[in-house]
Amino acid sequence: MTEPPEFALLRLSDLKAHEEIEEKHLVDLIARLRRTKRITEPIWVARGSFVILNGHHRVEALRRMGAERAPAWVLEYDSELIHLERWQPGPPIAKSEVVQRAMEGRLFPPKTTRHRIELDLPARSTPLSELLPPTDGRRRAHSRASDRS
């Protein structure tokens, strides 16, 4: 039996990309995040490997903004409820190849993989203030569930 999705604030340093980003999209995203001061949609991360399944641009935007963590749905990647497709025509890609490339740092071009999930994940908006380091030099307290990584 697979574990249900779990929301957590994960350390950016633990996350592993499998896809490159588009700089233009990233610049626009950073501007929007600075304006709204929120991440409105958590990224998706594979449980155990910390491979980013959805949200490469959000992760990089947070890194460039000096954040320490990202809001994430931690998912069982092997679950039949998670589907891997391509954005553009091409040969099928296996989930194992996504994980392997992430571990080796051999990134796919931007928008190669498309992950879909057959679950309704609840809306979960996170203020940037929960992700950035404290401005007064003190460490922010995190609950055990939000400190998973």
N, C-alpha and C positions, 0 to 999 in steps of 0.2 A: 504494500500500500504506500502511495506517495504522500509526502507531507503537504499540507495546504500552503498556499502562498503566505508569506510572513512579511510584514512591513518592518523596516529597520533603517536607521541612519548609519550608513556604512562609510568607513574611512576611504577616502579617494585613493590613498596609497595602496589599498588592497585590490582595487578594481582593475580588471584586465580587458583592454579593448581588443576587438577582432576586426575592426573596420576603421578606415581613415575617415577624417571629417572634411567638410567643405568649409573653407575659411569664410566665404561670404555669408553662409548660413550662420556660422558661429558668431560673427560680428553682430549680425542682426539679433541673434538670441541674447547675447550679452546686453545689448541696449535694452531689449524688452525686460530682461530680468532686473536690471538696474531701475527701470521705471516701475515695475510691478512689485519688486522686492519679495517675490514668491516663486517657488517651483510648483506649478499647478499639477504636474503629472510625475509621479515617481518613475525612476528608471526601472528596468527589469534586469535582474542579475541571476545567474545560475548558482544554485546552492552548492557550496563546496569548492567550486573552482573560481568563483567571483568574476566570471566572464560576463561582460555587459552584453545583454541580448537586445536591448532597446534603450537608447538614450546616450549614445556616444557624444553628441553635441552638447547635451546638458552637462555631462560629466566634464568635458573640456572647458565649457563656459565657467562652471564652478571652480575648476582648478585655476583658471586665469583670473578669477575674481578673488582668489585667496581663501576659498572655502576649505574646510577640513573633511567634510562629510557630504554625502548625497542621500536623499530619500530614495528608498528602493523597495520594490517588491522582490523578495527572494523566492525563486521558483525552482521546482524540481525539473531540470531541463530534459530529463529522460521521459517525462510524462507524455502520454499520448495526447494530452490536452494542449501541448505546445507544438505548434507547427512551424517548420522552417521552409520558407519559399525564397524566391528571388524577386527583386524589383524589376529586373530586365530579363529578357529571354536568355537562356544558357543552360548548361548541364546542371542537374540537381546537386545540391551541396548537403553533405551529411552533418548532423549535429557534432559528431566527433571531430570533423575537420574544423568547425568553428572553434571548438575548445583547443584543439592542437595549435591552430594558427595564433590564437590569443596567447597561449603559453610560450610559443616561440617568437612572438613579436612580428610575425609575418602577416600584416594586415591586408584584408580585402580592400579594394577600392571603395569609396563612399557609396552608400545605398546599393550594396550588392545583396545583402541578406535582408529578409523581411520575416520577422517573427510574429506569429499570431497566437492568441491564447483563447481557449474555449471556456473561459471563466469570466464572470463579471467582477472585476476588481473595484472595490469602492473608491469613490473620489477621495483624494488625500492631498490637500494643498499644504505646503510647508513653507513657512517664512524663511527668507535667507538668513535672518538673525540666528536661527537655530543651527545653521550650517557653517557660518563664518566664525573665526576665532573671536573670543571676547575682546572687546576694545579696552577693558580696564586691566588686562593682564591676568585676571583670575580664570581658572579652569571652569568650564561650564559643567554642571552636573548632568549626567545622562542616566536614564533608567537602564537596567540590564537589557531589556528588549530593544531599546534604541541604540545600544552600544554594540550590538552583534557585529561580528566580522570574522 
